[in-house]
């Protein structure tokens, strides 16, 4: 999974990048808040973010707040990296839209554990988005079978277009996932099948 790092301190940025690459993350590094925001405006922006609190351009909490206002804002998982340790500071960061935070200097295993949690949440969101898309498609197909259907009073075919008529089973099959298994009802058996059997005897 791709991770965006926004950290203006060169040493901290290199340590973060090396730690993540060693754990098989694909890393996009940015040097300040403005560069980070420009990267986040691209369609293929990483969804897992590590943002330094204090940066030139835009601070970490500012980026959090701006992201959450976007239509796709909930699809990002944001970890704030900060030297601030006061409870009020942490509350401020979470209120701005961060999902988690780490204090500097960070512990490698704790960082990877928190990233792993964020990764699980993002992957769950992505699976849910796919499932919702499938359900919406299924609903659209069901809606195609609702309402009035023009059907011939004699042959029982359904009008699929202006001058195009289909058998009922053909129409339903083309507009849904239904499949037909043909049989004979008791009335038709007596009316059609039995006379044919009697003739064969």
Secondary structure, DSSP 4 states (H G I P E B T S, - for coil): -EEEEE-S-HHHHHHHHHHHHHTT-EEEEESSHHHHHHHHTSTT--SEEEEESS-SSS-HHHHHHHHHTSTTGGG-EEEEEES---HHHHHHHHHHT-SEEEESSPPHHHHHHHHHHHHHHHHHHHHHHHHHHHHHHHHHHHHTTSS---B-TTT--EE-SSS-EE-HHHHHHHHSS--------HHHIIIIIHHHHHHH-
